[in-house]
Amino acid sequence: MHFSYGYGKGFREFDIDDANIICELKQNNVAVALTGAEEVKRALENPIGTGRLSTIVKPGEKIVIITSDITRPMPSKLVLPPVIDELVAAGVSYEDITVVFALGSHRKHTEEEKKYLVGEEVYNKIKCVDSDSKSCKMLGTTSRGTPVEIFDIVADADRRICLGNIEYHYFAGYSGGAKAIMPGVSTRNAIQANHSKMVNDKACAGSIEENPVRQDIEEVANFVNIDFIVNVVLDENKKIIKAVAGHHVEAHREGCRFLDSLYKVVIPRKADIVITTPGGFPKDINLYQAQKALDNAKHAVRDGGIIILLASCTEGYGEKVFEQWIKDSSSPDDLVNRIRSNFELGGHKAAAIALVEQKSKIFIVSDMPEEMTRKLYVEPFDSMQDALNKAFEVLGKNAGVILMPHGGSTLPVLK
């Protein structure tokens, strides 16, 4: 069979003998009535756990809409206009609305990137700013010891509306919901305290009610109220096929249930070789983001197998602490032992990759220099075909292959 998978803003192609293919993991078939902006409008008209947004806000209130940064596939330019229409219908003026890009620990945007994310019309009407982890207010501490330090524009607002897309997250369970606040507009110190709980066994993809990371995230809403959320689920082509709106927990859980019906994919057995990719830009902009596809792939590969990660990573590692941990390490075991004794945000992703490496080999096809990939204990290849040929050479010509063309989204589960 011939395959063409997303890579940066283009594609990479390769062939595999039909006899070797166990399965290609794609979304499950689900009933979809509306898509895109029409589905967002439907959700806004039918909120879960709250009244309509237009009945919550009042003229003269300072309103922030928190949305995702450029490393996320969240289609803000489609979701924002109907949300803003609801605000305007309530008598809110454009001057009282601010769009805040939730950077977390990521880099700042250029003005062109901001315009790209929200669309030119919104950009020209509404103030759009990046969150700033150095300009935050301390509002308290969660029961798990996480400081609630929130970007001051968000902390000072009268109303807070959180946007996001829901997908699996390798230790928060799912993205979306209150995650726009924590880690979205929090300090590095706060994010580090929250993420340190990732070492708990319940902190994994698809886990939510007993997940200490997610529970800590949602406790933040006790200190900084979330008035309304609008979350979307995207299909494999990044099209909105489900939107939920309303209460930051009740609406979010409905979105998670839909995600499970769409992206929890049953596999007949674990594979010798797993091919995984985030699916192209923006999810493979750097290794810090592409790691999510690698983490989901670990559920589909047998111990001693090989994962081939296809990810452009034009911005390299993508995070300074992540990079430093990689440079300072001596082995995957070193990274795992270090995170258990001294958690540090950024280093947690290096350790997450190392945990995969303890059970399987990792090959990578990327735009990163060879020395960068080898320092992470992965084997680099110039093409997918070269990587596959080597994998079959190592594991035998009859090795079974599972393909994950949307590795950051699909969660493999055994029968």
Residue pairs with C-beta under 8 A, 6 or more apart in sequence:
1 15
1 16
1 17
1 18
1 21
2 13
2 14
2 15
3 13
3 14
3 15
3 16
3 403
3 405
4 11
4 12
4 13
5 11
5 12
5 13
5 14
5 275
5 277
5 279
5 280
5 310
5 384
5 405
6 277
6 278
6 279
6 280
6 281
6 284
6 405
7 277
7 280
7 284
7 310
7 311
7 312
7 365
8 280
8 281
8 284
8 312
8 314
8 367
9 280
9 281
10 280
11 280
12 310
12 365
12 383
12 384
13 384
14 383
14 384
14 385
14 388
15 385
16 388
16 401
16 403
19 398
20 392
20 398
20 399
20 400
20 401
21 400
21 401
21 403
22 267
22 268
22 269
22 271
22 400
22 401
22 402
23 267
23 268
23 402
23 403
24 402
24 403
24 404
24 405
25 265
25 267
25 300
25 402
25 403
25 404
25 405
25 406
25 410
25 412
26 236
26 265
26 405
26 406
26 410
27 235
27 236
27 262
27 263
27 265
27 406
27 409
27 410
28 261
28 262
28 263
28 264
28 265
30 241
30 258
30 261
30 262
32 241
32 242
33 39
34 42
35 239
35 240
35 241
36 78
36 239
36 240
37 78
37 79
37 81
37 82
37 240
39 232
39 240
39 241
39 242
39 243
40 78
40 79
40 82
40 83
40 230
40 232
40 240
40 243
40 245
41 82
42 243
43 230
43 243
43 244
43 245
44 52
44 53
44 82
44 83
44 86
44 230
44 243
44 245
45 52
46 245
47 53
47 228
47 245
47 246
47 247
47 251
48 244
48 245
48 246
48 247
48 250
48 251
48 254
49 246
49 247
49 249
49 250
49 251
50 56
50 227
50 228
50 246
50 247
50 251
52 86
53 83
53 86
53 87
53 90
53 161
53 228
53 245
54 86
54 87
54 89
54 90
55 90
56 90
56 159
56 227
56 228
57 63
57 87
57 90
57 92
57 159
57 227
58 90
58 91
58 92
59 90
59 91
59 92
59 93
60 96
61 92
61 96
61 158
61 159
62 96
62 98
62 156
62 157
62 158
62 159
63 87
63 92
63 96
63 97
63 98
63 157
63 158
63 159
63 160
63 161
64 97
64 98
64 99
64 100
64 153
64 154
64 157
64 159
64 160
64 161
65 80
65 83
65 84
65 97
65 98
65 99
65 100
65 161
65 163
66 100
66 102
66 131
66 154
66 160
66 161
66 162
66 163
66 180
66 181
66 184
66 185
67 74
67 76
67 79
67 80
67 99
67 100
67 101
67 102
67 117
67 118
67 163
67 164
67 180
68 74
68 76
68 101
68 102
68 163
68 164
68 165
68 180
68 184
69 101
69 102
69 103
69 104
69 106
69 109
69 117
69 130
70 109
70 113
70 116
70 117
70 282
70 285
71 106
71 282
71 283
71 285
71 286
71 289
72 164
72 165
72 175
72 282
73 165
73 234
73 238
73 282
73 283
74 163
74 164
74 165
74 232
75 165
75 232
75 234
75 238
75 240
76 99
76 117
76 118
76 119
76 163
77 116
77 117
77 118
77 119
77 122
78 240
79 163
79 230
79 232
79 240
79 243
80 99
80 118
80 119
80 122
80 163
81 119
81 121
81 122
83 161
83 163
83 230
84 94
84 97
84 122
84 125
84 126
87 97
88 94
94 125
94 126
97 126
97 127
98 126
98 127
98 128
98 129
98 153
98 157
99 118
99 122
99 126
99 127
99 128
99 129
100 129
100 130
100 131
100 151
100 153
100 154
100 185
101 109
101 114
101 117
101 128
101 129
101 130
101 131
102 131
102 180
102 181
102 183
102 184
102 185
103 130
103 131
103 132
103 133
103 184
103 185
104 131
104 183
104 184
104 186
104 191
105 133
105 183
105 188
105 191
105 319
105 345
105 346
106 319
108 130
109 117
109 130
114 123
114 128
114 130
115 123
118 126
118 128
122 128
129 153
131 151
131 153
131 154
131 184
131 185
132 151
133 151
133 186
133 187
133 188
134 187
135 151
135 152
136 149
136 150
136 151
136 152
136 155
136 185
136 186
136 187
137 149
137 150
137 152
137 155
137 156
138 147
138 148
138 149
139 148
139 149
139 150
139 155
139 223
139 224
140 147
140 148
140 223
141 147
141 148
142 148
142 216
142 219
142 220
142 222
142 223
143 219
144 197
144 212
144 215
144 216
144 219
145 193
146 182
146 190
146 193
146 194
146 216
146 219
146 220
147 187
147 189
147 190
147 193
148 182
148 186
148 190
148 220
148 223
148 224
149 186
149 187
149 189
149 190
150 181
150 185
150 186
150 220
150 223
150 224
151 185
151 186
154 160
154 181
154 185
154 224
155 224
159 227
159 228
160 181
160 224
160 225
160 226
160 227
160 228
161 227
161 228
161 229
161 230
162 177
162 178
162 180
162 181
162 184
162 226
162 228
162 229
162 230
162 248
163 180
163 229
163 230
163 231
164 175
164 176
164 177
164 179
164 180
164 229
164 231
164 232
165 175
165 176
165 231
165 232
165 233
165 234
166 174
166 175
166 176
166 177
166 231
166 232
166 233
166 244
166 252
166 255
166 256
166 258
166 259
167 174
167 175
167 176
167 233
167 234
167 259
167 263
167 408
167 409
168 174
168 175
168 205
168 206
168 259
168 263
168 292
168 296
168 408
168 409
168 411
169 175
169 179
169 205
169 292
170 204
170 205
170 291
170 292
170 295
170 296
170 352
171 195
171 197
171 198
171 203
171 204
171 205
171 211
171 213
171 352
172 179
172 203
172 211
172 213
172 214
172 217
173 203
173 204
173 205
173 206
173 207
173 208
173 211
173 213
173 214
173 256
174 206
174 208
174 214
174 252
174 256
174 259
176 229
176 231
176 252
176 255
176 256
177 217
177 218
177 229
177 231
177 248
177 249
177 251
177 252
177 255
178 217
178 218
178 220
178 221
178 226
178 248
178 249
178 252
179 217
180 229
181 217
181 220
181 221
181 224
181 226
182 190
182 191
182 194
182 216
182 217
182 220
183 190
183 191
183 194
183 195
183 217
186 194
186 220
188 345
191 345
192 343
192 344
192 345
194 213
194 216
194 217
195 213
195 343
195 345
195 348
196 343
196 348
197 203
197 212
197 213
197 216
198 213
198 348
198 352
199 339
199 340
199 343
200 211
200 212
200 213
202 210
202 211
202 212
203 211
203 212
203 213
204 211
205 295
205 296
205 299
205 411
206 260
206 264
206 411
207 214
208 214
208 253
208 256
218 248
218 249
221 248
226 248
228 245
228 246
228 248
229 244
229 245
229 246
229 247
229 248
229 251
229 252
230 243
230 244
230 245
231 243
231 244
231 245
231 251
231 252
231 255
232 240
232 242
232 243
232 244
232 255
233 240
233 241
233 242
233 243
233 255
233 258
233 259
233 262
234 240
234 241
234 409
235 241
235 262
236 279
236 405
236 406
236 409
241 262
242 255
242 258
242 262
244 251
244 252
244 254
244 255
244 258
245 251
263 409
263 410
263 411
264 411
264 413
265 410
265 411
265 412
265 413
266 412
266 413
266 414
266 415
267 300
267 402
267 412
267 413
267 414
267 415
268 415
269 400
269 414
270 300
270 301
270 302
270 305
270 402
270 414
271 300
271 301
271 302
271 305
271 399
271 400
271 401
271 402
272 301
272 302
272 305
272 306
272 395
272 396
272 399
272 400
272 401
273 301
273 305
273 306
273 307
273 308
273 388
273 391
273 392
273 395
273 399
273 400
273 401
273 402
274 297
274 300
274 301
274 305
274 306
274 307
274 308
274 401
274 402
274 403
274 404
275 307
275 308
275 310
275 384
275 388
275 401
275 402
275 403
275 404
276 293
276 294
276 296
276 297
276 307
276 308
276 309
276 310
276 404
276 407
277 284
277 293
277 309
277 310
277 311
277 404
277 405
277 406
277 407
278 284
278 289
278 290
278 292
278 293
278 311
278 406
278 407
278 408
279 293
279 405
279 406
279 407
279 408
279 409
280 312
281 312
282 289
283 289
283 290
283 292
283 293
283 408
284 290
284 293
284 310
284 311
284 312
284 313
285 312
285 313
285 314
285 315
285 318
286 313
286 314
286 315
286 316
286 317
286 318
286 319
287 311
287 313
287 316
287 317
287 318
287 322
287 366
287 368
287 376
288 317
288 318
288 319
288 322
288 349
289 318
290 309
290 311
290 313
290 408
291 349
291 352
291 353
292 407
292 408
293 309
293 311
293 404
293 407
293 408
294 307
294 309
294 353
294 356
294 362
294 407
295 352
295 356
296 404
296 407
296 408
296 409
296 410
296 411
296 412
297 307
297 309
297 356
297 404
297 407
297 412
298 307
298 355
298 356
298 359
298 360
299 411
299 412
299 413
300 402
300 404
300 412
301 307
301 359
301 360
301 402
302 360
303 359
303 360
304 359
304 360
305 360
305 361
305 395
306 360
306 361
306 362
306 363
306 391
306 394
306 395
307 356
307 360
307 361
307 362
307 363
308 362
308 363
308 364
308 365
308 384
308 387
308 388
308 391
309 362
309 363
309 364
309 365
309 366
309 378
310 364
310 365
310 366
310 384
311 364
311 365
311 366
312 366
312 367
313 366
313 367
313 368
314 367
316 323
316 368
316 372
317 323
317 326
317 372
319 346
319 349
320 346
321 344
321 345
321 346
321 347
322 346
322 347
322 349
322 350
324 346
324 347
325 335
325 338
325 344
325 346
325 347
325 350
325 351
326 335
326 350
326 375
326 376
327 375
329 335
329 338
329 350
329 354
331 377
332 353
332 354
332 355
332 357
332 358
332 377
333 354
333 358
334 354
335 347
335 350
335 351
335 353
335 354
336 351
336 354
336 355
336 358
338 347
338 351
339 347
339 348
339 350
339 351
350 376
353 362
353 376
353 378
354 377
356 362
357 377
357 378
361 379
361 394
362 377
362 378
362 379
363 378
363 379
363 380
363 381
363 387
363 390
363 391
364 373
364 378
364 379
364 380
364 381
364 387
365 380
365 381
365 382
365 383
365 384
365 387
366 373
366 380
368 380
370 380
373 379
373 380
374 380
379 390
381 387
381 390
391 399
392 399
402 412
404 410
404 412
